[in-house]
Structures are given as structure tokens and as C-alpha cells.
Amino acid sequence: MAYKDILAPVIALDQDEAALGIASELAGKFDARGVALIVSVAVGSAFEETPHALSEILEDVGRGARSGAGPAREQIIAWTERAQASFEVRDVSIEKAVMDDEILAHARVADLVVMTRGAPGDRARRAMIEDVLLKSGRPLMLAPQRPLRARNWEKIVIGWNATPQAVRAVSAAMPLLQAAKAVTVATVDARPSAAGHSQAPGHEIAAHLARHGVKVEVENIDGVGRSHGKALLDEAAAVGADLLVIGGYGHSRTEEAVFGGVTRELLAGAPIPLMLAH
């Protein structure tokens, strides 16, 4: 298994360059095709963060192809033309992407979707992240907007809690795990149970990964009062990890809490990319 189609839904270069950079790195690493899905957010869109007067909205509509979203698109295209990997460019409006589920159509024919996390009030990215993670059936890699830096993807931490979501995240990350020089299966305050962790938490999944050629070790972490998210981030920092692999815990968007506590904490503060699957 390898990644051959990597999708990066992007809105603006200054906020999404991290996702494009990771998509380019992974496309080069796995001889894959990168796809930049440029998502336009018009001045009058309900997803636009800055309120505008009606006159500004009408003026923007009148510009057509020269609307406010035009320069953002041009910057993204210029970046892809300079990129190390080859990119296909596609276009969609945020309304069609989210309300008409067009982002799902693009995600479902990709091996991996890469996005930046965005700010807490970023409605457009949050809506796309929720749709891809909860509805597409594809893994999602989320990158912090800053700092921008290249990664060698040699050290990876798996946040293992023996759930179906974690299993799917590990499976989705397998090409990266097999190529890494060091993989740590990390559990936090793990307790054996018949349907969850074995009597030696983390060791069975580690043995499974080893049979797939992964260089892996197990770290059973005592939270010592820390949240599970903080404990995993501390472990990732300690080993110098390029990636943290976790299950994406979520519910229907009609519920108040779309993401569970650990996922929500990591989405808010992880300084490294996260690989999630639901």
C-alpha cells in the first residue's frame, strides 16, 4: 500500500501553505499525485469571517472572475507551479464543497486528505474538516499553520487506545509507519479489558506492526494528572516526532460536541501534524 492521490483543500496561501507543503512532501516521498482543491469563499458567503456591507457584496459579485477570491486562487496556483511535486488544480465554492458535499466526492477518490487546522472561529475550514473526517471514509492529516518547516517523517507516535478509530488511523498511516525509522505506540493510563487493551497494553498492536515491517516500540505512559492529549503531546515532543497518529472521535454535527475531549485538545494545540481517521 502507498499513497498515490493526496488531496489538499485550500482557501488562502497564507493560511494553507503548511497543508500544501505536506502534500508536496508526501507526493514526492510516495511518487504520488498532489491535488490542490481551491475552495473559494466569496465576500457575501455565510462562511466569510469578516462582515461586509451589502454594497461591497454586490460589487464583489459584479466582478465575477475578478472577485476577491481571485487573488487568493492565483497565489495558490503560483505556489503549485513552484512545488517540487506535480499538482492538479481543481476549484469549488465553499457552499458546494460543504452544503452540496462536493468535498466528499473529491476526498473519496484520494488516499489521504491534508488540511491546515485553522483558527477556532474559522467556520469554513471547520466545516470541511468535520465533513472529511466524519463522512468521507478517508484519513485526514491536519497540520498547524505555523511553523512552516519540512519534515523527514522518520519518527512517529501512535496514540493507542484500542478503539476502532485508532485501528483505522493506524491502517491509514501504514505507508508512513513502514517508511519511518522509529515508531512509538503510546498508551496513557491504559487498563486491560476484554474488549480493549490486552494484558500488556500496546504490545499486541506493536507486534502486528512489526510483522508489517514497522520498527516499533511501546511506551505505557502514566498521565500523572495530565490530560491524555497533553501526555501524548509530551511523548511526541520527547521523541522528536514528525507525526502523531490518533483516532478521530466524533459524533453527528447535530450534537453539541462534534469531537471528543482528546481530539478537541489536540486539534487546538498540537504543534505537529495529526493523522486522524473516524
Secondary structure, DSSP 4 states (H G I P E B T S, - for coil): ----EEEEEES-HHHHHHHHHHHHHHHHHHT-EEEEEEEE--TT-TT-SS---HHHHHHHHHHGGGSTHHHHHHHHHHHHHHSSS-EEEEEEEHHHHHTS-HHHHHHTTSSEEEEE---TT-HHHHHHHHHHHHHS-S-EEEE-SSS-------EEEEE----HHHHHHHHHTHHHHHH-SEEEEEEES----SSSS-SSTTHHHHHHHHHTT--EEEEEE--TT--HHHHHHHHHHHHT-SEEEEE--B--TTSS-SB-HHHHHHHHH-SS-EEEE-
